[in-house]
Each structure stands twice: as C-alpha cells, then as structure tokens.
Amino acid sequence: MELIELHERLEKLNSIGIALSGETHIHRLVESILVAATDLVQADAGTLYLIRDQQLHFEIVLNTSLGIAMGGTSGVAISLPSIPLFNEDGSPNLANVVACAVNQNKTISIPDAYATDDEYDFSGTRRFDQSTGYHSKSFLSVPMRNHEGEVIGALQLINATTQLQEIIAFSMSDQHLVESLASQAAIAITNRMLINSLQKLFEGFINLINLAIDDKSPYTSGHCQRVPELTMMLAEAANRTNTGPLANFSLTERDRYELKIAGLLHDCGKITTPVHVVDKATKLQTIADRIELIDIKFEVLLRDLEIAQLRGEIDLAEYEFEREQIFSDRAFLRQANLGGEMMSDTDVERIERIAKRQWQPSEGERQNVLTVDEFENLSIRKGTLTSAERQIINHHIKVTIQMLEALPWPKHLMKVPEYAGGHHERMDGKGYPKGLTRDQMSVQARIMGIADVFEALTARDRPYKEGMKLSVALGILTRMACEQHVDPDLLEVFLREKVWLDYAEQFLEPSQCDVVDIQKLLEKIRCITL
C-alpha cells in the first residue's frame, strides 16, 4: 500500500514539474508551487518566500483551516513584514526557523513547535495561534535551490495531516518529495525571472529607440508612446466585439504582447529620417525659415518703388497701387508659407505670378523675386513638404520593415514586422510601401493604421498644425473610411465603443474635446459596409 501511495505521489510530482515549466505568470507560478506542495504532503498551511535585499519576502500565504489566502493571484496584499537573513551585527539570523534553513542551506523539520527547546524563536507563531485559535504544530522549512545551487527562497509547510485531519509530523518521504519539488520550483522561478528580466531589457531597448526618435524633434515627441496605447485600446475593443465582421476576432495574452511590441516599434525606421525634414514647420524652413529672405526682397521692391516715385518715374496713384500690391503679395506668401490650408489652383497661379516679379539685388542682374526652389516649396498643395521630402518621410516605413525583418524574432513575436510595417497601407491597395489591400492585411495591422492616423490628427505637437478637435478628427477618419483608406469595420468599433473618448480623456487637451455626433458618423460608415 505504501509503495502504491509513493508511486502516486511521484507521478503527481512529475505532473507538477511539467505544469510549472509551462507557467508564464510569476504570481500564478508561486501560487501553483505552494498549492502543489501542500497537496503533495497533505499540509494544512504554507508559505513561499523569495529572497530580495538579503531578506525573505512573503510571496504567498495559505491556510486551509482558517480560509486564509494572501499574495499570489488572490488579490489580497500580504501585510506581514519580511524576515531578515542577517542580524544587525551582521551575523546570520538562526533564530527564525525559515531564515535558519536558508542560511544553513538545509531542510529543517520540527515535529512539534510547542514541544521543542528554545533553539528557534516561535513567539510570533504563538501570538498568531493565540489570536486565531489555530495550533501551529509540525513545521517543514525547505530552501529552494536553483540549477546553479543558489538559494533563491524557501517553502515552509505547517501541520501535516492524516485523512482524519489529525496533525502529525512530516515524514522523511514528505521531506524528500518537498525537497524535490522545491528544486523544480526554484528552477522554474529562476527561468521565469530570467525571461522577465530579458523581456524588460528588450522593452527597455525599444523605449530607448523611441526616446531617440522622439528626442530628435519636439514636434513628434510622444508619438511613439501614444500610438501603442491607442492601438491596444482599439484592439481590446475589437476583442470585446461579439457581433458583426469582427465577432471571431480574439486576443490571447501572447497576441496582446506581440501587438504591443509592434506598436512600440511601428516607427523605428524614423531613426534614419533627417531632422530638417521631420522638423519642417513651414514650407520654406531649412536651418531657418527662408521667408525672411523673401521679406528682404520685398523691402528692396518697396525701396525701389519709393525711389521711382521720388524721381518722378511714376505718379502718386501708381505708386500707391503698386505699394499696396507689394504688401498684399508679401502677406499672401507669408500665409502660404504656413502650410495650414489646402492650396487651390488660384493660389498656385498667384504664387507663380508673384514669382515672376523682378527685383534688383545690390550686386548682380535683375532676377525673379522667387527662386525655382522657393516657388516649388511655396506651391506645395498640402502641408509643408515637397514631394521629394514626402518620399524621405515615407521611406521610414521601408526602413522599419527592413530593420524588423532582420531581427531573429521568437515564435510568439514573428508577426511584429507585418503589424508594424502595415500602418501606412490602405484598404484599396493604394497605400505604401507594399500596396496591400484590406484582404491582404491582418486585423492588427489595420488597427494600427487607425491608431496612427487618429494620433496624428489630434496631436498638439506637430509643426504645421494644431491638434484637431475630436469632431473634426473623427469626421476626417470617417471620410477616410468612405475612401477606403482605413478599415470601416474597425472604425465602427472605434466609434461605438468610445475608444476615441477614452484616448481623449488621457491624452488630449479639454479644448479639443467638443461635442461629437457619433450616430451620424456611424450611419455613414454603415452605408459603406452594407
């Protein structure tokens, strides 16, 4: 009978070891270890400690008889103070039984804490028993040693019990089983901590790259942080959806982490984008805003006009007309330089006419008031970038994909390049860099596309515009859905689930949060999807 029982316990121990190796959450892991230990030897109570800063910290406390569960996944914080491994004079703490087990790197089994001599200090245990009516009798304190022989913590089990719930001492077979479990547990915890530390290091490098990108320009500061936040907000909203085209979309914890990393890296290629292009606040800006050079040319035009009037070459009426025209043209160019509004054909024709006005430098021949480069920049239809500069900006996504595809991604992060590299694609295949259509894109990449656009529309730190009000930004997004730029199904979730409002409350100024007619926008989107 004892052999059968021992075989069953060994089988259980093997099963526990396999289960522990697959646990990825540290709190669930320590809880599984302690639950397995108490179950394996029929202990009524137990504690798992981990060593930090030369102290034993309570990670989880369980007591079946008293219904106590603290730490682990219980959601109940442990208020008990940690146990120092050393006394104030630097000597090892041998008075506390679990600290002694760790310091001496050996298992300590006590059949009856009330019958033992004064070798260990059980005063705290007795106070606990007195206040709760519990009887802490048999103890088993086992150091947890990892594969390198390093003690990382301890298991302490209390009150081994029979099937009749009688408290007995822990047997030698109990001790061996718990020692074996403690060794497996230590290795599992060490591996999980190592993976967690490598994960933190990996994310630290990502944040370092994003900090470098955002620090290149005050105008894009925060973009690399806000887009991942908004991406995950929309992803969770899509995950909650149980009707319509996205009803089957779901996310596991691994899926979430993969998308989070993709969001953090979605613009990593911008590390190669020249600062003068990213920072181009006006159409004529290079190192400085060249509108001032044009102002000087207009001052020369005004001077020469006044000289011509004083010499009698033109009459007063012609002088006043020309002077007013010069002021008007200069004001028009200053406004055009800002790049805030869409340039019409009439506006471009006026710039072309102004460009042909002649002026006389102090040295040299007469020439057009605008150079070819100045004319090209001031004639930009939208924004502040020329087509060549726009290509430089757009090139960042190609660099992003090249950088990400060059990395040896583990299996659970294999889709990061696809998710991160797809946020400039369009549903109709007219995006870049690959010209993918909606059917060729994952839901995650389409989510990131909406997040990137909405963040850009509402961002307050762009050089060429102020952050848009919510009604304007959502109106533009809806139009983009109608034009097959962004995914209408995801945009419907974005609107219906108030993802935009959650984001606004965290990241936008109160002045941007105006009234939005969501129902009207939803009706427009539903007309597309019907």
MARVO-987372 format. One record per residue (C-alpha): residue in three letters; x, y, z. Coordinates in steps of 0.001 Angstrom, whole numbers, padded with zeros to 6 digits, always signed. Layout:
# MARVO-987372
ALAXYZ
...
***
This chain:
# MARVO-987372
MET+000000+000000+000000
GLU+002875+002389+000879
LEU+004597+001625-002464
ILE+001390+002399-004352
GLU+000976+005651-002446
LEU+004616+006586-003059
HIS+004247+005837-006771
GLU+001155+008027-006959
ARG+002953+010875-005206
LEU+005927+010585-007572
GLU+003580+010658-010547
LYS+001946+013739-009078
LEU+005377+015316-008565
ASN+006266+014716-012242
SER+002974+016221-013352
ILE+003605+019251-011146
GLY+007059+019720-012669
ILE+005639+019685-016180
ALA+002908+022152-015214
LEU+005389+024531-013556
SER+007610+024640-016639
GLY+004698+025908-018721
GLU+003560+028689-016363
THR+004428+032163-017649
HIS+002950+034389-014940
ILE+005151+034741-011853
HIS+002234+035207-009403
ARG+000410+032165-010753
LEU+003686+030253-010673
VAL+004415+030814-006975
GLU+000802+030036-006157
SER+000937+026780-008127
ILE+004125+025795-006301
LEU+002695+026304-002826
VAL-000644+024679-003650
ALA+001202+021699-005126
ALA+003459+021418-002073
THR+000603+021459+000448
ASP-001381+018971-001642
LEU+001588+016668-002125
VAL+002159+016092+001610
GLN-001316+016975+002941
ALA-000122+020118+004737
ASP-002814+022394+006165
ALA-000901+025634+005657
GLY+002181+027003+003977
THR+004201+029992+002862
LEU+006510+030636-000065
TYR+009288+033192+000372
LEU+011677+034729-002161
ILE+014982+036403-001316
ARG+015422+040071-002140
ASP+017832+042509-000492
GLN+019022+039857+001982
GLN+015507+039351+003313
LEU+012849+036663+002909
HIS+009770+038287+001388
PHE+006347+036667+001669
GLU+005075+035858-001837
ILE+002035+033770-000915
VAL+000436+032555+002331
LEU-002227+029820+002507
ASN-004087+028325+005471
THR-006878+025867+004657
SER-008429+025650+008126
LEU-008591+029412+008577
GLY-009518+030144+004954
ILE-006527+032473+004551
ALA-005131+033214+001082
MET-002789+036153+000630
GLY-000476+037036-002249
GLY-000272+035067-005478
THR-003392+035642-007549
SER-005649+036162-004520
GLY-005658+039938-004888
VAL-005062+040219-001129
ALA-001860+042034-000239
ILE+000458+040497+002356
SER+000984+042905+005231
LEU+003472+040701+007092
PRO+006987+042158+007413
SER+009827+040433+005601
ILE+012240+038230+007537
PRO+015869+039454+007682
LEU+018510+036862+006879
PHE+021082+038691+008995
ASN+021034+040319+012391
GLU+022034+043931+012977
ASP+025587+042857+013868
GLY+025900+041070+010512
SER+025625+037572+011921
PRO+023225+035119+010211
ASN+019700+035006+011582
LEU+019420+031479+013010
ALA+016603+032169+015456
ASN+013881+032173+012809
VAL+013416+028648+011518
VAL+012923+029502+007833
ALA+015802+032014+007873
CYS+017971+029376+009526
ALA+017063+026832+006826
VAL+018104+029319+004144
ASN+021297+030440+005902
GLN+022404+026870+006586
ASN+021103+025670+003198
LYS+019386+022656+004733
THR+015874+021387+005384
ILE+014575+021772+008939
SER+011726+019543+010126
ILE+010113+020194+013502
PRO+007522+017648+014758
ASP+006044+019936+017415
ALA+006876+023638+017722
TYR+005376+023720+021220
ALA+007477+020803+022451
THR+010805+021966+021016
ASP+013501+023672+023052
ASP+014454+027330+022668
GLU+016604+026746+019572
TYR+014148+028693+017412
ASP+012003+031715+018162
PHE+008317+030755+017757
SER+006939+033721+019708
GLY+005330+035198+016589
THR+003739+031854+015750
ARG+002328+031543+019245
ARG+000870+035053+019116
PHE-000793+034145+015812
ASP-002214+030953+017296
GLN-003486+032798+020347
SER-005286+035430+018265
THR-006821+032966+015763
GLY-007334+029791+017776
TYR-005079+027918+015366
HIS-002495+025361+016509
SER+000770+025511+014532
LYS+002453+022236+015373
SER+004589+020495+012749
PHE+006898+022553+010502
LEU+008885+021737+007359
SER+011185+024525+006102
VAL+012887+023754+002781
PRO+015381+026020+000979
MET+014694+026475-002735
ARG+017892+025909-004728
ASN+018046+026526-008471
HIS+020173+024675-011064
GLU+023262+026668-010025
GLY+022876+025693-006374
GLU+021849+029222-005418
VAL+019179+029541-002720
ILE+016500+031901-004061
GLY+013820+031402-001410
ALA+012109+028853+000792
LEU+008995+026760+001224
GLN+007594+026436+004713
LEU+004761+023967+005309
ILE+002780+023711+008533
ASN+000774+020851+010015
ALA+000949+017637+008055
THR-002431+015931+008433
THR-003889+012454+008182
GLN-007100+011596+006350
LEU-008838+012045+009702
GLN-007387+015584+009901
GLU-005068+014696+012741
ILE-001883+016785+012867
ILE+001263+014673+012533
ALA+004962+015276+011898
PHE+006247+015476+008339
SER+007759+012131+007366
MET+011117+011621+005701
SER+009346+010770+002429
ASP+007398+014023+002778
GLN+010681+015857+003195
HIS+012261+014240+000138
LEU+009218+014987-002024
VAL+009077+018624-000948
GLU+012850+018999-001457
SER+012449+017650-004979
LEU+009512+019978-005618
ALA+011434+022926-004139
SER+014299+022267-006543
GLN+011951+022138-009549
ALA+010166+025231-008278
ALA+013407+027172-007861
ILE+014441+026351-011410
ALA+011007+027344-012757
ILE+011046+030629-010821
THR+014634+031404-011859
ASN+013828+030728-015503
ARG+010698+032870-015354
MET+012582+035705-013646
LEU+015326+035447-016260
ILE+012769+035571-019069
ASN+011050+038529-017387
SER+014341+040376-016974
LEU+015272+039741-020614
GLN+011800+040921-021620
LYS+012271+044111-019598
LEU+015701+044603-021154
PHE+014208+044083-024627
GLU+011423+046583-023966
GLY+013994+048951-022475
PHE+015933+048913-025744
ILE+012725+049582-027664
ASN+011901+052529-025427
LEU+015465+053761-025879
ILE+014985+053766-029662
ASN+011644+055558-029318
LEU+013169+058107-026965
ALA+015897+058794-029516
ILE+013281+059209-032283
ASP+011030+061465-030228
ASP+014010+063426-028922
LYS+015130+064227-032467
SER+012208+066590-032776
PRO+009963+068372-030272
TYR+007221+068123-032882
THR+006909+064328-032760
SER+007684+063877-029077
GLY+005336+061300-027597
HIS+004070+059852-030896
CYS+005913+056561-030377
GLN+004325+056249-026926
ARG+000780+057336-027785
VAL+000244+055150-030855
PRO+000866+051860-028952
GLU-001536+052992-026217
LEU-004278+053761-028726
THR-003538+050568-030659
MET-004130+048436-027574
MET-007304+050372-026682
LEU-008799+049623-030095
ALA-007553+046020-030037
GLU-009275+045399-026711
ALA-012486+046971-028024
ALA-012353+044688-031081
ASN-011680+041733-028786
ARG-014858+042547-026829
THR-016953+042643-030014
ASN-019129+039552-030414
THR-021251+040590-033420
GLY-020561+041602-036990
PRO-017417+041044-039084
LEU-015126+041162-036021
ALA-017111+038677-033926
ASN-014434+035994-034344
PHE-011506+038272-033570
SER-009906+037397-030241
LEU-006625+038044-028477
THR-004587+035810-026196
GLU-002010+037248-023795
ARG+000692+036404-026334
ASP-001277+038135-029081
ARG-001537+041243-026917
TYR+002167+041299-026207
GLU+003024+040797-029876
LEU+000785+043716-030876
LYS+002164+045877-028071
ILE+005736+045333-029296
ALA+004669+046052-032877
GLY+003061+049289-031717
LEU+006201+050351-029891
LEU+008324+049652-032981
HIS+005951+050948-035667
ASP+008116+053992-036447
CYS+011591+052694-035567
GLY+012728+053472-039129
LYS+012369+057191-038363
ILE+015684+056991-036576
THR+017217+057434-040064
THR+014902+060288-041148
PRO+016733+063664-041384
VAL+015733+066086-038637
HIS+015326+069030-041016
VAL+012553+067149-042817
VAL+010794+065974-039658
ASP+011027+069485-038184
LYS+009929+071352-041300
ALA+007396+073649-039652
THR+006883+075888-042705
LYS+007279+075393-046431
LEU+010461+077463-046622
GLN+012134+076135-043499
THR+015588+074587-043735
ILE+018045+075554-040994
ALA+015951+078708-040623
ASP+012711+079909-042189
ARG+013636+081428-045575
ILE+010517+083590-045591
GLU+012757+086228-044013
LEU+014920+086286-047164
ILE+011801+086858-049230
ASP+010799+089654-046842
ILE+014148+091317-047601
LYS+013453+091123-051349
PHE+010088+092774-050800
GLU+011740+095508-048728
VAL+014017+096131-051715
LEU+010957+096266-054006
LEU+009334+098841-051702
ARG+012541+100885-051598
ASP+012956+100879-055372
LEU+009271+101773-055807
GLU+009687+104783-053490
ILE+012832+105917-055340
ALA+010986+105680-058661
GLN+008157+107842-057276
LEU+010590+110434-055876
ARG+012385+110635-059219
GLY+009069+111234-060957
GLU+009251+107981-062905
ILE+005758+107040-061663
ASP+002922+109190-060366
LEU+001485+109029-056836
ALA-001546+106925-057813
GLU+000609+104268-059488
TYR+002983+104329-056510
GLU+000196+103730-054012
PHE-001330+100970-056139
GLU+001986+099156-056571
ARG+002868+099626-052903
GLU-000435+098100-051829
GLN+000090+095193-054232
ILE+003563+094502-052800
PHE+002192+094452-049244
SER-000661+092161-050328
ASP+001654+089752-052153
ARG+004062+089620-049233
ALA+001219+088878-046783
PHE-000100+086187-049126
LEU+003306+084459-049306
ARG+003676+084600-045542
GLN+000307+082872-045161
ALA+001080+080322-047898
ASN+004349+079511-046131
LEU+002487+078233-043056
GLY+001007+075285-044956
GLY-002093+075208-042812
GLU-004748+075039-045530
MET-005150+073280-048861
MET-003754+075376-051752
SER-006207+075935-054614
ASP-005305+076277-058310
THR-005920+080009-057987
ASP-003482+080235-055066
VAL-000761+078405-057004
GLU-001326+080655-060036
ARG-000945+083733-057833
ILE+002344+082401-056416
GLU+003522+081802-059969
ARG+002649+085406-060887
ILE+004395+086779-057806
ALA+007456+084637-058523
LYS+007952+086409-061865
ARG+008081+089877-060282
GLN+011568+091301-060854
TRP+013862+092769-058217
GLN+017377+094205-058299
PRO+019972+092901-055800
SER+022699+095348-054713
GLU+025080+093386-056852
GLY+024150+091437-059938
GLU+021421+091442-062550
ARG+017688+091721-062097
GLN+016006+088407-061268
ASN+012710+086826-060240
VAL+011629+087576-056672
LEU+011234+083820-056034
THR+013855+081239-056940
VAL+012806+077944-058502
ASP+013228+076208-055108
GLU+011241+078881-053259
PHE+008452+078655-055822
GLU+008360+074850-055564
ASN+008090+074949-051779
LEU+005532+077743-051563
SER+003374+075939-054159
ILE+003031+072806-052011
ARG-000662+071978-052120
LYS-000981+070482-048630
GLY+001273+070602-045609
THR+004868+071794-045687
LEU+006711+069005-047519
THR+007671+068800-051173
SER+007136+065525-052998
ALA+010840+064714-052559
GLU+010651+065422-048826
ARG+007448+063431-048583
GLN+009292+060477-050129
ILE+012003+060858-047476
ILE+009351+060732-044743
ASN+007574+057795-046383
HIS+010882+055931-046656
HIS+010854+055423-042883
ILE+008330+052614-043185
LYS+010579+050721-045604
VAL+013440+051142-043165
THR+011162+049992-040335
ILE+010320+046786-042204
GLN+013969+046178-043156
MET+015106+046663-039558
LEU+012405+044440-038098
GLU+012682+041669-040682
ALA+016424+041490-039998
LEU+015829+040509-036351
PRO+015629+036837-035231
TRP+012142+037037-033726
PRO+010987+034191-031460
LYS+007871+032302-032498
HIS+005466+034368-030381
LEU+006700+037635-031959
MET+007039+036529-035582
LYS+004271+038863-036806
VAL+005750+042064-035359
PRO+007261+043175-038724
GLU+003926+042665-040501
TYR+001877+044521-037890
ALA+004349+047395-037556
GLY+005020+047648-041284
GLY+001383+047829-042382
HIS+000133+051037-040743
HIS+000545+053117-043931
GLU-001272+050653-046199
ARG-004796+051401-047437
MET-007819+049174-047758
ASP-007968+049814-051521
GLY-004318+048899-052110
LYS-003163+052488-052741
GLY-001054+052762-049603
TYR+002638+052110-049124
PRO+005134+050526-049084
LYS+003674+047253-050437
GLY+000297+048410-051763
LEU-001570+045774-049752
THR-005353+045530-049905
ARG-007646+045000-046915
ASP-007868+041263-047534
GLN-004080+041003-047545
MET-003745+042695-044151
SER-004206+041333-040660
VAL-006746+042908-038323
GLN-003839+044001-036126
ALA-002157+045947-038939
ARG-005471+047628-039775
ILE-005933+048537-036108
MET-002535+050175-036071
GLY-003406+052161-039192
ILE-006387+053801-037470
ALA-004357+054459-034307
ASP-001570+056128-036275
VAL-003943+058408-038203
PHE-006040+059443-035200
GLU-002956+060213-033108
ALA-001528+062337-035943
LEU-004791+064249-036401
THR-005192+065067-032722
ALA-001512+065554-031809
ARG-000800+069022-030434
ASP+002938+068948-031109
ARG+003110+068938-034928
PRO+004990+071848-036583
TYR+002431+072537-039299
LYS-000861+072383-037391
GLU-002603+072468-034044
GLY-004240+069382-032569
MET-007675+068939-034111
LYS-010889+068885-032152
LEU-012480+065463-031787
SER-015395+066247-034111
VAL-013016+067297-036905
ALA-010629+064359-036445
LEU-013432+061776-036323
GLY-015081+063387-039341
ILE-011837+063031-041293
LEU-011444+059403-040171
THR-014988+058672-041334
ARG-014266+060227-044720
MET-011092+058143-044923
ALA-013163+055027-044292
CYS-015516+056056-047112
GLU-012468+056492-049356
GLN-011179+053010-048392
HIS-008181+054468-046625
VAL-008897+052901-043202
ASP-010974+049851-042228
PRO-014672+050805-041812
ASP-015456+047797-039580
LEU-012730+048711-037123
LEU-013641+052388-037278
GLU-017208+051453-036341
VAL-015838+049693-033245
PHE-013596+052689-032571
LEU-016633+054971-032560
ARG-019227+052695-030985
GLU-017031+051545-028110
LYS-015902+055139-027432
VAL-012228+054293-027835
TRP-011735+057866-029080
LEU-013203+059218-025828
ASP-011041+057014-023590
TYR-007991+058192-025511
ALA-009083+061842-025387
GLU-009511+061755-021617
GLN-005933+060574-021224
PHE-004039+062442-023926
LEU-005965+065431-025327
GLU-006492+068966-024065
PRO-010000+069808-022796
SER-010255+072402-025577
GLN-010079+069590-028150
CYS-012959+067633-026620
ASP-016011+069106-028301
VAL-019427+067544-028988
VAL-019394+064680-031488
ASP-022431+063289-033323
ILE-021327+059659-033234
GLN-024646+058357-034537
LYS-024304+060401-037698
LEU-020762+059108-038264
LEU-021849+055514-037638
GLU-024639+055864-040202
LYS-022112+056976-042830
ILE-019855+054024-042054
ARG-022719+051509-042157
CYS-023643+052729-045632
ILE-020160+051652-046727
THR-020360+048193-045188
LEU-023856+047319-046409
***
